[in-house]
Amino acid sequence: MSRSELIDVAPPAELAFLVAVDTGREDGWTAPDSLAELANLSETAGATVVGMEWQNRRHADPNWYIGKGKAEDLVAAKNETGFDLLIADDELSPTQQKALEGLLKVKVIDRSRLILDIFAQHARTHEGRLQVELAQLEYQLPRLTRLWTHLSRTGGGIGTRGPGESQLETDRRLIRERIKKMKERVDQVGQARATAARGRERGLVPTVGIVGYTNAGKSTLLNSLVGSTVALAEDKLFATLDPTSRQVRLGDGQSAIMTDTVGFIHKLPHQLVDAFRATLEEVNRADVLVEVVDASDAHFAEHRATVQAVLNELGAGDKPRLVAFNKADLLPPNDDGVGHPGEVVDGAVFLSALTGAGLDDLRVAIADLLMSLWVEIDVHLPYAAGEILSRIRERGSVDTEYGERDVHLRGRLAPGLAGEVVGAAERWAAEQRDGAALPDGAARPDEAALPG
């Protein structure tokens, strides 16, 4: 065959067998439910699931994860199905992983490693790849078994290795150094995001963070609200990792910056939460959150509990929130023509981001939620504060009375703008008090800027 006739042939999909331990969790998840999600994750990563098994135990076996007898049964399952990849539903210790690999002579990974692999496949930007690599390094560090010699090159020169240092110790030192550098770069990403956020705050456009379980339809919702494709939206778990922010019109002249964030999932690896903290800080900076829920998923209540747990970890669990039940078009319609799930959530909006049904209701609900956070003000500002006065007229709902030396403002403003206005008013009042104490004939500091 000539070179021109060569074609790329995709490697065959790995055959995966899934295992789980059901310890009687109190969060509503059962082993079959969790394995069904693990199967979706495996297929998203490119594997073909050929079987699954779970075991009821009070706790996972410290050596084998599942009991030794059940582990030995997997040898027969391997002969029957030919699987070459075993995936455990919980994070495995190095001892458990080594024992299963030695018994089955196949690659063994756990749920955390699988999710990290999916993130690595889907990271498209420099920022996303940076954060995924950091998470992978932190996951691998306690599992090193001479895997990282390739990071060494020449070892850094004379004097860089201590006496008697083993290759494994060298690899651990190298990976710690890499982690330190990666964290510094991720911190730089966080600082850049904070700077961009301050710029948005200066514009005083309210911000809305879109959160939810993976594949709930967050990106599709943002695209529908914007009216164009600005975020990758696919029917896959973790289809997009990189947050996208766009300005969305809410009606009555209002608008907001809406940001689509990384989707959450059951048993989300803590390394990912730590690595993506700079990105997930967008959730903390948002004025309000829109929690997108897949109304067609029978386990949406458990998904909401997972989302709440991650938000609590980020410190955003109590942030003002609107619940949006998406994919309502997949439910049997009610009297209003939109399907509703069984659970009732006060103030929830039911919609279909795909068909557009309910989007106007969502816009109104977001605007109302933002308005409910507005702050009452009753302040005086000098005429010299023209830039602030202009933004108040554009972004607030206030009555103005024009006096001889200042403007009296009464009404309601968004929290960020209200804080800036109150601060300016307090400085103006202090200047007035200081000016009143000046000797007769001395000019007040603000006099040159006043009319007349």
PLY file of the C-alpha trace (Angstrom):
ply
format ascii 1.0
element vertex 452
property float x
property float y
property float z
element edge 451
property int vertex1
property int vertex2
end_header
0.00 0.00 0.00
1.43 3.37 -0.99
1.59 6.29 1.41
-1.24 8.01 -0.48
-3.44 4.99 0.20
-2.91 5.00 3.96
-6.00 5.87 5.98
-6.52 6.62 9.64
-8.33 3.86 11.46
-9.83 4.71 14.83
-8.70 2.38 17.58
-11.36 -0.09 18.70
-13.44 1.01 21.66
-12.38 -0.43 25.00
-14.79 -2.99 26.43
-15.75 -1.82 29.90
-17.24 -3.75 32.80
-18.69 -1.68 35.65
-18.75 -2.53 39.36
-20.26 -0.78 42.38
-20.76 -1.28 46.09
-24.19 -0.42 47.52
-23.67 0.65 51.13
-27.24 1.87 51.63
-26.65 5.58 51.01
-29.14 8.04 52.45
-29.05 10.51 49.54
-31.54 8.59 47.39
-28.92 7.04 45.09
-28.87 3.27 44.66
-26.12 1.22 43.06
-28.19 0.50 39.90
-28.96 4.22 39.50
-25.33 5.18 39.96
-24.17 2.43 37.59
-26.59 3.67 34.92
-24.96 7.10 35.15
-21.51 5.49 35.17
-22.46 3.70 31.94
-23.34 7.07 30.35
-20.01 8.46 31.51
-18.17 5.44 30.08
-19.86 5.82 26.70
-19.12 9.54 26.71
-15.45 8.66 27.24
-15.59 6.29 24.24
-15.90 2.88 25.89
-18.44 0.16 25.13
-20.12 -1.17 28.27
-20.43 -4.96 28.12
-21.66 -5.65 31.64
-22.10 -4.37 35.18
-22.36 -5.81 38.67
-22.91 -4.46 42.17
-22.70 -5.85 45.66
-24.57 -4.94 48.85
-22.04 -4.34 51.64
-21.86 -2.25 54.79
-18.67 -0.71 53.42
-16.24 -1.28 50.57
-13.61 -3.99 51.05
-10.29 -2.25 51.89
-8.30 -4.61 49.66
-10.63 -5.57 46.81
-13.32 -2.81 46.84
-15.91 -5.54 46.30
-15.49 -8.74 48.32
-12.76 -11.16 47.28
-15.31 -13.77 46.21
-17.14 -11.24 44.01
-13.79 -10.11 42.61
-12.97 -13.69 41.64
-16.36 -13.94 39.92
-15.18 -11.11 37.64
-12.62 -13.52 36.13
-15.51 -15.57 34.72
-17.22 -12.37 33.54
-14.01 -11.40 31.76
-13.85 -14.73 29.98
-17.50 -14.38 28.96
-17.53 -10.76 27.80
-13.86 -10.15 26.95
-13.74 -6.84 28.80
-10.37 -5.12 28.95
-11.30 -2.25 31.25
-12.84 -2.41 34.74
-14.44 0.78 36.07
-15.35 1.13 39.75
-18.15 3.49 40.73
-16.22 4.91 43.71
-12.71 6.24 44.08
-10.28 3.35 44.53
-7.29 3.31 46.80
-3.95 2.34 45.24
-4.19 -1.00 47.11
-7.62 -1.80 45.69
-6.59 -0.84 42.17
-3.40 -2.95 42.32
-5.25 -5.99 43.68
-7.92 -5.92 40.97
-5.37 -5.36 38.19
-3.27 -8.26 39.47
-6.27 -10.58 39.56
-7.92 -9.63 36.26
-4.88 -8.59 34.19
-6.85 -5.62 32.77
-6.71 -1.87 33.24
-8.65 -0.74 36.33
-9.84 2.82 36.85
-12.40 4.49 39.08
-15.19 7.01 38.59
-12.92 9.97 39.38
-10.32 8.93 36.78
-13.10 8.41 34.22
-14.51 11.90 34.78
-11.02 13.39 34.58
-10.56 11.62 31.23
-13.83 13.09 29.90
-12.77 16.55 31.02
-9.43 16.07 29.26
-11.25 15.13 26.03
-13.61 18.12 26.18
-11.23 20.87 27.32
-10.90 23.11 24.27
-9.38 26.34 25.61
-6.00 26.95 27.20
-7.76 27.70 30.48
-9.75 24.47 30.43
-6.74 22.31 29.56
-4.71 23.99 32.29
-7.29 23.23 34.96
-7.81 19.65 33.80
-4.07 18.94 33.84
-3.83 20.25 37.40
-6.68 17.98 38.48
-5.04 14.98 36.79
-1.70 15.65 38.47
-3.28 15.91 41.92
-5.18 12.68 41.30
-2.05 10.84 40.18
0.30 11.98 42.95
-0.74 9.44 45.62
-0.92 6.70 42.95
2.59 7.04 41.53
4.31 3.79 40.59
7.17 5.00 38.36
4.70 6.60 35.95
6.27 10.04 35.73
9.93 9.46 34.83
9.28 11.18 31.48
8.81 14.49 33.31
12.43 14.45 34.45
14.41 14.88 31.24
17.93 14.92 32.72
16.84 15.37 36.32
17.71 19.06 36.49
21.50 18.81 36.67
24.16 18.09 39.29
23.07 18.40 42.88
19.33 18.18 42.29
18.94 14.68 43.73
19.49 13.85 47.35
21.67 10.90 48.39
19.83 7.62 48.14
16.73 9.15 46.54
14.79 6.48 44.68
13.31 7.00 41.24
9.82 6.97 42.74
10.80 9.74 45.18
12.27 11.68 42.29
9.03 11.31 40.33
7.01 12.48 43.33
9.21 15.52 43.71
8.88 16.30 40.01
5.10 16.03 40.03
4.87 18.23 43.15
6.95 20.85 41.37
4.67 20.59 38.33
1.58 20.93 40.56
3.06 24.03 42.19
3.67 25.64 38.79
0.23 24.65 37.53
-1.44 26.16 40.60
0.41 29.41 39.99
-0.88 29.48 36.41
-4.42 28.66 37.54
-4.17 31.49 40.09
-3.23 33.81 37.23
-6.39 32.67 35.43
-8.37 33.47 38.55
-6.85 36.95 38.77
-7.66 37.62 35.12
-11.25 36.51 35.69
-11.51 38.72 38.78
-10.24 41.69 36.76
-12.82 41.03 34.04
-15.51 40.70 36.71
-14.57 44.06 38.20
-14.94 45.56 34.74
-18.45 44.15 34.50
-19.25 45.44 37.98
-18.09 48.88 36.87
-20.62 48.65 34.07
-23.10 47.68 36.78
-24.97 45.22 34.60
-26.43 42.52 36.89
-24.93 39.08 36.53
-26.69 35.71 36.46
-24.89 32.38 36.86
-26.43 29.35 35.16
-25.81 26.23 37.25
-27.12 22.68 37.23
-26.41 19.01 36.79
-24.46 18.03 33.71
-26.59 17.63 30.56
-29.54 19.50 32.08
-29.53 21.91 29.12
-27.64 24.93 30.48
-25.80 25.72 27.23
-28.93 25.23 25.13
-30.76 27.63 27.44
-28.09 30.32 27.09
-28.11 29.92 23.30
-31.90 30.26 23.23
-31.90 33.36 25.44
-29.19 35.03 23.35
-30.78 33.97 20.07
-27.62 32.49 18.57
-25.13 29.68 19.18
-22.61 31.10 21.64
-22.04 27.98 23.76
-21.43 24.40 22.71
-24.61 22.41 23.31
-24.61 18.65 22.82
-26.62 15.79 24.30
-23.56 14.56 26.19
-22.27 14.67 29.73
-19.81 17.54 30.21
-20.15 18.67 26.59
-18.69 22.04 27.56
-16.22 22.96 30.29
-15.41 26.55 29.42
-17.80 29.17 30.82
-19.46 31.48 28.32
-20.84 34.91 29.25
-23.28 36.91 27.14
-25.61 39.85 27.68
-29.28 38.85 27.64
-32.29 41.15 27.37
-34.87 40.60 30.09
-37.59 43.05 28.99
-38.64 46.51 30.24
-35.22 47.81 29.22
-33.43 45.49 31.62
-30.53 43.26 30.69
-28.10 40.96 32.48
-24.82 39.17 31.88
-25.56 35.43 31.97
-22.73 32.93 32.40
-22.97 29.22 31.57
-20.80 27.29 34.04
-19.36 23.77 34.35
-22.00 21.12 34.99
-22.03 19.24 38.28
-22.34 15.49 38.76
-22.80 12.91 41.52
-19.45 12.09 43.20
-17.69 14.95 41.41
-13.95 14.47 42.08
-12.70 16.97 44.63
-9.62 17.55 42.46
-11.90 19.00 39.78
-13.67 21.31 42.21
-10.30 22.59 43.43
-8.81 22.93 39.95
-11.88 24.64 38.48
-12.35 26.94 41.46
-11.15 29.95 39.47
-13.83 29.22 36.86
-16.50 28.33 39.39
-15.89 31.63 41.19
-18.15 33.04 38.49
-20.93 31.44 40.53
-19.93 33.38 43.63
-19.65 36.65 41.72
-23.12 36.34 40.19
-25.92 38.42 41.68
-28.39 35.54 41.29
-28.32 31.95 40.06
-30.57 30.11 37.64
-30.55 26.42 38.53
-31.43 24.43 35.42
-33.08 21.08 36.19
-33.84 18.30 33.70
-37.54 17.87 34.40
-37.64 14.65 32.36
-35.04 12.87 34.51
-36.57 10.61 37.14
-33.67 11.43 39.48
-33.84 15.21 39.24
-34.39 15.51 43.02
-31.11 13.68 43.66
-29.44 15.84 41.01
-30.64 18.97 42.80
-29.16 17.67 46.05
-25.81 17.17 44.30
-25.92 20.71 42.89
-26.72 22.07 46.34
-23.79 20.19 47.87
-21.32 21.62 45.33
-22.73 25.15 45.73
-22.33 24.81 49.49
-18.69 23.80 48.97
-18.17 26.89 46.82
-19.81 29.15 49.42
-22.76 29.97 47.13
-25.38 27.71 48.64
-27.50 30.58 49.97
-27.26 32.84 46.94
-30.64 34.05 45.55
-31.79 31.43 43.08
-34.44 30.73 40.47
-35.24 27.11 39.57
-35.85 26.48 35.86
-37.28 23.05 34.99
-36.00 22.44 31.46
-37.03 19.77 28.92
-40.66 20.11 30.01
-41.61 19.29 26.40
-40.64 15.69 27.17
-43.33 15.39 29.86
-47.06 14.80 29.40
-48.63 18.28 29.02
-50.81 19.78 31.75
-53.64 22.25 31.30
-51.17 25.03 30.45
-49.59 22.91 27.70
-46.30 22.49 29.53
-45.35 19.33 31.38
-44.63 19.65 35.10
-42.64 17.23 37.24
-44.19 15.79 40.37
-42.22 17.93 42.83
-43.50 21.49 43.33
-40.88 24.21 43.79
-42.10 27.65 44.78
-41.45 30.19 42.04
-40.09 27.62 39.58
-40.36 28.20 35.84
-41.18 25.36 33.45
-39.73 25.63 29.98
-38.12 23.99 27.00
-34.87 25.60 25.91
-35.08 23.56 22.70
-38.55 24.68 21.58
-38.55 28.09 23.26
-41.66 27.42 25.36
-41.54 29.26 28.67
-38.50 31.44 27.83
-40.50 34.68 28.20
-41.66 33.52 31.63
-38.04 32.89 32.55
-36.98 36.38 31.44
-39.71 37.94 33.57
-38.84 35.76 36.56
-35.14 36.68 36.36
-35.99 40.38 36.10
-38.33 40.14 39.09
-35.70 38.31 41.15
-33.08 40.94 40.34
-35.54 43.73 41.14
-36.33 42.15 44.51
-32.70 42.64 45.49
-32.70 46.36 44.75
-31.91 48.74 47.62
-33.83 51.83 48.75
-31.74 55.03 48.71
-32.32 58.59 49.93
-29.14 60.58 49.28
-27.72 63.87 48.01
-25.05 64.02 45.28
-23.19 67.01 43.87
-23.71 68.10 40.28
-20.02 67.26 39.76
-20.90 63.57 40.08
-22.25 63.58 36.55
-20.94 60.14 35.59
-22.68 58.45 38.51
-25.86 60.47 37.95
-25.92 59.33 34.33
-25.68 55.68 35.33
-28.39 56.12 37.93
-30.74 57.42 35.26
-29.89 54.46 33.02
-29.88 51.68 35.63
-32.15 52.78 38.46
-35.67 53.76 39.36
-35.37 57.05 41.29
-37.02 60.42 41.74
-34.73 63.43 41.48
-35.01 66.91 42.98
-32.50 69.50 41.78
-31.32 71.83 44.51
-28.99 74.82 44.52
-25.86 72.80 45.21
-26.81 69.11 44.80
-29.32 66.59 43.55
-31.64 64.77 45.95
-32.20 61.14 44.91
-34.90 58.85 46.28
-35.77 55.44 44.89
-34.36 51.95 44.30
-31.08 50.80 42.75
-29.28 47.55 42.09
-27.06 46.59 45.07
-23.73 47.31 43.35
-24.77 50.72 42.10
-26.49 51.54 45.39
-23.26 50.88 47.28
-21.32 53.17 44.95
-23.95 55.93 45.21
-24.13 55.78 49.01
-20.33 55.93 49.20
-20.22 58.98 46.93
-23.01 60.65 48.96
-21.14 60.06 52.22
-17.97 61.61 50.77
-19.98 64.60 49.53
-21.56 65.08 52.96
-18.12 64.92 54.62
-16.80 67.56 52.22
-19.76 69.77 53.05
-19.08 69.44 56.77
-15.39 70.19 56.26
-16.23 73.16 54.02
-18.60 74.60 56.60
-15.71 74.76 59.04
-13.47 76.83 56.69
-12.75 80.54 57.47
-14.93 83.18 55.79
-13.93 83.73 52.17
-12.13 80.37 51.76
-13.25 78.35 48.75
-14.88 74.97 49.30
-13.16 72.12 47.42
-16.21 71.45 45.24
-17.10 75.06 44.43
-15.31 75.26 41.08
-17.35 72.34 39.73
-20.78 73.79 40.62
-22.91 75.81 38.20
-23.14 79.60 38.61
0 1
1 2
2 3
3 4
4 5
5 6
6 7
7 8
8 9
9 10
10 11
11 12
12 13
13 14
14 15
15 16
16 17
17 18
18 19
19 20
20 21
21 22
22 23
23 24
24 25
25 26
26 27
27 28
28 29
29 30
30 31
31 32
32 33
33 34
34 35
35 36
36 37
37 38
38 39
39 40
40 41
41 42
42 43
43 44
44 45
45 46
46 47
47 48
48 49
49 50
50 51
51 52
52 53
53 54
54 55
55 56
56 57
57 58
58 59
59 60
60 61
61 62
62 63
63 64
64 65
65 66
66 67
67 68
68 69
69 70
70 71
71 72
72 73
73 74
74 75
75 76
76 77
77 78
78 79
79 80
80 81
81 82
82 83
83 84
84 85
85 86
86 87
87 88
88 89
89 90
90 91
91 92
92 93
93 94
94 95
95 96
96 97
97 98
98 99
99 100
100 101
101 102
102 103
103 104
104 105
105 106
106 107
107 108
108 109
109 110
110 111
111 112
112 113
113 114
114 115
115 116
116 117
117 118
118 119
119 120
120 121
121 122
122 123
123 124
124 125
125 126
126 127
127 128
128 129
129 130
130 131
131 132
132 133
133 134
134 135
135 136
136 137
137 138
138 139
139 140
140 141
141 142
142 143
143 144
144 145
145 146
146 147
147 148
148 149
149 150
150 151
151 152
152 153
153 154
154 155
155 156
156 157
157 158
158 159
159 160
160 161
161 162
162 163
163 164
164 165
165 166
166 167
167 168
168 169
169 170
170 171
171 172
172 173
173 174
174 175
175 176
176 177
177 178
178 179
179 180
180 181
181 182
182 183
183 184
184 185
185 186
186 187
187 188
188 189
189 190
190 191
191 192
192 193
193 194
194 195
195 196
196 197
197 198
198 199
199 200
200 201
201 202
202 203
203 204
204 205
205 206
206 207
207 208
208 209
209 210
210 211
211 212
212 213
213 214
214 215
215 216
216 217
217 218
218 219
219 220
220 221
221 222
222 223
223 224
224 225
225 226
226 227
227 228
228 229
229 230
230 231
231 232
232 233
233 234
234 235
235 236
236 237
237 238
238 239
239 240
240 241
241 242
242 243
243 244
244 245
245 246
246 247
247 248
248 249
249 250
250 251
251 252
252 253
253 254
254 255
255 256
256 257
257 258
258 259
259 260
260 261
261 262
262 263
263 264
264 265
265 266
266 267
267 268
268 269
269 270
270 271
271 272
272 273
273 274
274 275
275 276
276 277
277 278
278 279
279 280
280 281
281 282
282 283
283 284
284 285
285 286
286 287
287 288
288 289
289 290
290 291
291 292
292 293
293 294
294 295
295 296
296 297
297 298
298 299
299 300
300 301
301 302
302 303
303 304
304 305
305 306
306 307
307 308
308 309
309 310
310 311
311 312
312 313
313 314
314 315
315 316
316 317
317 318
318 319
319 320
320 321
321 322
322 323
323 324
324 325
325 326
326 327
327 328
328 329
329 330
330 331
331 332
332 333
333 334
334 335
335 336
336 337
337 338
338 339
339 340
340 341
341 342
342 343
343 344
344 345
345 346
346 347
347 348
348 349
349 350
350 351
351 352
352 353
353 354
354 355
355 356
356 357
357 358
358 359
359 360
360 361
361 362
362 363
363 364
364 365
365 366
366 367
367 368
368 369
369 370
370 371
371 372
372 373
373 374
374 375
375 376
376 377
377 378
378 379
379 380
380 381
381 382
382 383
383 384
384 385
385 386
386 387
387 388
388 389
389 390
390 391
391 392
392 393
393 394
394 395
395 396
396 397
397 398
398 399
399 400
400 401
401 402
402 403
403 404
404 405
405 406
406 407
407 408
408 409
409 410
410 411
411 412
412 413
413 414
414 415
415 416
416 417
417 418
418 419
419 420
420 421
421 422
422 423
423 424
424 425
425 426
426 427
427 428
428 429
429 430
430 431
431 432
432 433
433 434
434 435
435 436
436 437
437 438
438 439
439 440
440 441
441 442
442 443
443 444
444 445
445 446
446 447
447 448
448 449
449 450
450 451
